[in-house]
Amino acid sequence: MSDAIKTDICVIGAGAGGLSVAAGAVQMGARVVLVEGGRMGGDCLNHGCVPSKALIAAAHRAQALRDAARYGIGAVEPQVDYAAVMEHVQRAIRTIAPMDSQERFEGLGVRVIRDWARFVSPHEVEAGGFRIAARRFVIATGSRPAIPPIGGLDDVPYLTNETLFDLRERPGHLIVLGGGPIGAEMAQAHRRLGSRVTVIEAARALGREDPELAAVVLARLRDEGVELCEGRAVRRVAGQAGAVTVELNDGARLSGTHLLVAAGRRVALDRLAPQAGNIACDGGVTVGPGLRSVSNRRVYAVGDAAGGAQFTHLAGYHAGVVLRAILFGLPARARADHIPRATYTDPELAQVGQTEGEARLSHGDGIQVLRLPFAENDRAVAEGETRGIVKLILLKGRPVGVSIVGAGAGDLIAPWAVALANGHGLKTLTDAVLPYPTRSESARRVAGAYFSPKLFANPWVKRAVGLVQKALP
C-alpha cells in the first residue's frame, strides 16, 4: 500500500521549468510536492547548457593561443589536458548545483520525492511509495536524446550529451551524427581541444537558421579543420570502443574512435504513463495556449514537455505563465514569437522572431531587410573579430525578427528580445545612449539605418532646415 499525500501542486521534473514552478508556488503559499527520479537540475545543469558552455570556454582559450599571431603575439599549439578540462566542466556543475539542490528546495518548504512518477488516475501519481493527489499537476519532465533508427547502432558504443562529459580521454577522431546546434558546438569545441572531428548531417547543417548567417559559422568550422558532410545520411554503423565505422548512403565509409549522436531530442514521457492520467500526447503533452492539457484540466506542461521549442529559458518563461494561472486563476497564454535562441559556436549565432526566410513566407515582399556588418563596429575592428552581421527584418517599419552572427551574438540579441516582447519600435533603440566602443552599439546603428534615408535623403527635410537657418538671428 502507498502512503497518501494531498497537495495543491505536484511538479513532476526538477529541471529549469519544474524548479521555477516549485519555488514560485511554495513561496507564495501553495503546498508543493516535487518529484524527480534523476538528478536535481535536470538536463541543463547536468548534461546540457552548463557543461557544454564550460567545455566551449576551455576550447576558446585553446584556440586563442593558436590565433595569437594576428595580434603580434607568438602563436603556440596548446597543450591540452583533456581530463583537467573535464574537471573544469564538473567544477562548473558543482558550483551551480546547490541552487538546484534538494536541500535548498526543502528549505523553501517543498516536499521533494526522489523517484520516477507515474500517473495512476487523472488526479493521482505514484512515486517513492507515495500516492500523491493534487489539485494541479505540472509536467516538467524535459527531453532525452533522440536515437535515430540506424542499422547497427544498438550494437556500437556511442555518446550522447548525457554521457559525453563523463569522458576523461580525448577522442582521437570524433564522428558527430547531426549538424544542429549541439552537434556544431561540440564539434568545434573538440576540434579546438585537439580531436579530429567529422560532422554528418542528412540535410543542411544548422538548417533551422538563416542560411546567410549559418554559412558564416560553417565556414569558420571548416577553416578550423572540422570536416562537414552535409546532405549525406548514415546507412549503418559498426565497430567497437575505439574503432567505429560509419557507412553513408552513398557508400562512403568513415572510421573514427568515438561516435556522438546529436540528432535531436524527444520529450521524456515514457515513464509517466500519461494514458492512465487521461493526458493526450502528440510528441509532448497536447496543451492549449495556456499550457493546460486539452484532455485533463488538472494538468499543465512546461518546457520541453509542452512539445514546442526546447530551451531552458523557454521553460522558465512557461513556469511564469503557469504560475499566473494556477495560483491566481488569471488568464495566461504562452507566446512563442519573442523567444530568442542562440548557438554558442565561435562565432555565435542568435535569433529572435522570424528569420528573413520565415518573414518572406509570412509577408512576401512587404518586409524590409537591413544589415550591419561587424566590420562597421569599432569594437569588433579593435578586437579583430569582424566576422559577423546583424540582420534586422522589418514590416511596416517595425521589427519582426533579428538574426545575428558574430562574437557575443547571444548577448547582443538581448535588446531585440526586449523590443519584440514588448512591441517596442525602433525609436527605443535609436534613443538609447550606449557606451563606446561596444558591440552593443550595433543595435542602435542598424536601427538608425532605417531612419537615415528619411532624414538625410529627404528634400523636404533639407528645405525645412534651410528655412530655419535663414530665420535664425
N, C-alpha and C positions, 0 to 999 in steps of 0.2 A: 504494500500500500504506500502511496506517495503522500507526504505531508502537504497540507493545503496552505497556500499563500493567496491572500487577496490584496490587490494593489490598484492604484489609479492608472499607472502606466507601466507596461512591461516593454523594455527596449531589448531587442534581440540583435546583438552585434556591438562590439566595443571598438569600432573604428571611428573615424572622424565624425561621421554623422550621428552615430549612436551615442558617442560620448557627449556631443554637443546637446543632444536632446536630453540625456540623463542629467547633465549638470544644470542646464537651464531649468528643467522642470522641478528638480528637487529643491533648488534654491528659491523657487517661487511658491513652495509649499505643497507640491504634489508628492504622493508616495510613489517611489520609483523602484522597480526591480530591473537590474541589468544582467543579461545572460550572455556569456561569452565562452565558447569552447576552446578557442585558440589563444593567441597572445593578446593581451590588452594593447590597444593602439592600432590593431588591425594591420592591413597591408601597408598603408602609407608609412607608418613608423618602422615596421619590421622588415619589409621586403620591397618597398616602393620608393616613395618620394625621398625619404631621409637617407637611406643607404645609397641610392643611386646618385643623389646630389653630392654626397660626401665622396663617393668614388670619382665623380666628374671633377670635383675640386682638386683632388690629388693628381688626376690626369692633366688638368690645366697647368698645374705647376711644372709637371714634367715637360710639357710642350713648350713652356716659356723658356726653358733652358735651351731647347733646340732653336728657338726663334730669336735668341738674344742678339744675333749678329746685326740684324736690321736696326738695332738701337746703338750700335757701336760697341757692343759687349761681346766678348768671345763666346761663341756658341759651344756647348758641350752636349754629349749624349748622356742623359741622366742615368744614374744607377738606381734602378727601381727594386725595392724590397717589397714584393707583392704581398707577403704576409703582413708586413708592417702597414701597408696601405689598407688592407682589410681590417686590421686592428683599429686604424683611424675611423673606418666606417662603423665598426661596432661601438667605438667610443662615442660617436655622434648619437647612435641609437640609445646607449645607456644614459647619456646626458639628458635626452628629451623624455625618456621613458617615465620618470616619476610623475610628470604632468598627466600621463595617461594611466597611471597605476591603479590597481585595485585598492590599495591603501588610501590614495587620495580620494577616490570616489566614495569609499566607505566613510571617510572623514566628512564628506559633504552630506552624508545621510542616505546614500544609495545602497540598497541591498544588492550585493554582487554575487552571482552564482556562476561558478566556473564549470560549465558543461555545455554540450550542444543542446539547443532547444528544438522541440518538435511539437507541432500542433496535434492535440488530441480531440479538439472540438472547436467550433467557431469562436469560443470565448476562453479557451484554456490551452496552455502549453505545459509540457513536462520537461524538466531539466534538473539534474543533480539530485534526484529523489524527491523533487517537489512537483506538485501540480499547481500552476500559477494561473489564477483567474484575474483578469484585468479589465478595467473599463475600456482601455485603449492599448493596442499593441503597435509598436513601431519597428518595422523590419529594416534593419541596417546591416545586413549580412555581407555586403561588399561583393567582390568578384574574385575569381580564380583564373589562372592562365588557361586559355583555350588550347587544347591539344588537337591539332588537325589530324584527320584520318589518313595518315601517310603509311604506306606499306613498310613494315619492319620497324616502325618507331617504338612499338611496345617492347621490342627486344634489344633496344640500344640505349645505353645510359645517356640521358640528356639533362640539360639545365633549364630552369625557368627562373623568373625573377625571385621565386621563393627559395631557390637553392643556390643561385649564383654567388651570393655574398657569404656562403659558407666555404668557398674555395680559399685555399691558402697557397697553392702553387699556381703561378701564372700560366694560362693556356698558351701552348705553343702556336696553335692555329685555331682560332675560334670561328666556327661557322654559325652564322645567325640566320634563323628562319623567320623572316618578317622584317620589312623595312619601314615600319611605323615609328612613332616616337621612341618607344622603349628600345627597339632594335637599333635605331640610329644612334641614340645616346650611348648605349653600351658598346656598340661597335667602335665609335670614335674614342671612348674612354679606354678601351682595351688596346686599341692601336697605339694610343699615346703612351700607354704603360708598357709597350714593347711586344705585344702579341701581333701575329699576323691575323688579319680579320677579313672574312668574306661574308657579305650580306646577300641573301637570296630573297627576292620579292617577286611574287607571281604577277603583280600588276605594276604600279608606279610607286617607287619609294616616296614616303611622306605624301601619299596620294590624296589625303584629305585637305592638304594645304594648298595655298595659291601656288600654281606651278612656277611662276616667275621667281617667287621668293624661295620656294623649296629648292630650286636649281642652284641658288647661292650656297645653301647648306651642303647639298650633294657634291658640288664642285670642291668645296673645302675638304670633305671626307675623302674624295678621290685624290686630291693633292697630298693628303697626309698618308696615303697608301691603303686606304680601305678599298677592297675590291667589291664593287656593286654589280650584282646580276639582277637586272630588272626585266620583267616580262617573262620570267622563266620559273615554272612551277617545279616542285620536287615530286619525283615519281616514287622513290623509295629510299630508305636508308638502311645501312648495315654496319656491323663492326662491334667493337667493344671499347672499354675505357681506354682512352689514349689513342685510339685509332678508329675514326668514324669515316665512312664513305657515304656521300650523298649523290644519288643519281637524279639528274634533271630530266624534264620531259623531252628535251631534245637529244637525250642520250649521253650528254656530257657527264663526267664524274668528277667530284671534288673530294679530296681527303683532308681531314683535319684531326686535331686532338680532342676538341670539345665541341659540343653541339648545344646551342642556346635556342630554345623555342620561344619566340616573341611574336606569336601570330594572333594577337588579340586576347580578349578576356571574355569569360562567361559569368553571369550572375550566380552567386553561390546560394542556391535554394534547395539543393538536393537533400540535405539532412533535415530540412524544416517540415517536411510532409505538408505542404500548403493545401493539398486537396482535402486533408482532414479538417482544415480550418476554413473551408469554403472560400479559398483565396484563388482567384483566377490569375493565371500567369501566362505571359507571352514573351519569352526571353527573361524579363523581370516580372515583378508584380504589376498587374494591369491596374493602373491608377487613373483617376481623373485629374483635372487641373490643380486641385488642392492636394495632390499626392495621397489621396484616400483610395483604398481598394474599391473597385467598382462592384465587388461581389460580397464584401464583408465590411460593414461600416465601422466596425471596431478597429480596423487595421489600416495603418499608413505605411508607406515605404519611403525611404530617403536614400540618396546617393546612388550607387550602382544598382542597388536592389530595385529602384524605381524604373529601371530599364532604359534610361537615356544615356547621356554622356557620362563618362567615368572619370571624374576629377574630385580630388579631396575638397577643394574649395566649393564645388557644387554641392557636395554632401553637407558641408557646413551651412550653406545657404538654404538647402532643403530643411535642415533642422529648424531654422528660424521660422520658415513657413508653417511647418507642422506644429511648432510650439504655439504660435498665434491661434491656430485652430483648436488645438486640444485644451490649452489652459484657459483661453479667454472666449472660446466659441466665436471667434471673429472669422469672417470670410477671408480666405487666403488662397492665392493662386501662385503657382510657381512659373516664372518666366524662364525662357531659355535664350532670348535674343541678346542678353547683355552679359553672358557668361564668357569670360576670357579663357584662353588656353595658351600653353607655352611648351615648346620643345627645347630642352636645355643642352642642345648641341653647341658647338662653337663654330660659327655664330649662332646665337639663339634665334628662335622663330616663334613669334607670338601673334595671336589673332583675337579680335573681339568683334562681334557682329558678323556681317556677311563678308565673304571673300568677294573679289571682283567677279569671278565666275558665277557665284550664287546670286549676286546682285543683278547681273545681266539677265539671268534666268527669271528673276522676280520682276524686274523693272525695265528690261530691254535697254534701249539706248537713252533712257531718261536719266541714267546715272552720269556722274562726273567723277573722274579719277585724277587725283593729284599725287605726285610723287616728290619725295625729297631724299636724294641720295645721302648716305652718311658722309660722303666726301665733301658735302657742303656744311658739315657741322664741325666747328673749330676744335672741339674737344676730341672728336674722333680722329681728326687730322693730327692733332698733337700727340695722340697715343698710338698712331699708326694702325688704327682699327677702322678703316674706311670701307670695308666690305659690308654693305648693307643698304637698306632702303626703307623708308616709311611710305606706305601707300594708303591714302585716305579715299574712301568711297563715299560720295555724297549723292543725295537725292533731294532735289529742290533746295540745295544749299545746306542740308542738314546731314550729319554723319550717320551712315547706316552700317559702316564697317571700317575697320582699320587693320592692316596687316603690317607687321614689322619684322624684318630680318636684320640682325646685326648684334654687336656686343651689347649685352644688357637688355635685349628686347623684352624679356619677361617683366622687367621693371618699367620699361618705357611704355608698356601698354596700359599702365595703371590709370593715368588721367583720362584716357579714352574709354576705359571701362566705367569710370565715374560718369563721364559725359553721356554714354549710351544708357546707363542705368537710370539716370535722372532726366533724360530728354533734353540735355543742355545743347545749345547751339555752339557754333564755332567762336562766337564772341567771348564765351567763357575762357577759351584757350588764349585768344589774342589779347585779352585784358590782363592776363596773368603776367607778373614780372618774375622771371626765373633767373637764378644765379648763372653768371657767365664765368668760365665756359663749362657747360654741362651738356650731356646728350639730351637731357630733358627739354632743352630749347627746341629740339626738332618738332615737338608738338605745336609750339607756338608758331614756328616758321611755316610748317605745312598748312596750318590753319590760316595763317596770314596770306598764303599764296592764293586763297580763294578771293580775298578782298582786294588784293593788289591791283588786278586789272580794272576793277570797278572804280578805284581811286586814281591810279596813275595813267590809265589809258582812256579816261572819260573826258571828252572835250568840254562837257558842261561843268565838270569839277574845275578844270583849268580856267574856264571863263569866269567862274564864280570867285576863284582865288585872285585872278587878275583884277576884278572889280573891287574886291576888298582891299587889295594893296593900294589901288589908286585912291580909295576913300580914306585910308589911314593918314593921320597928320604926320 
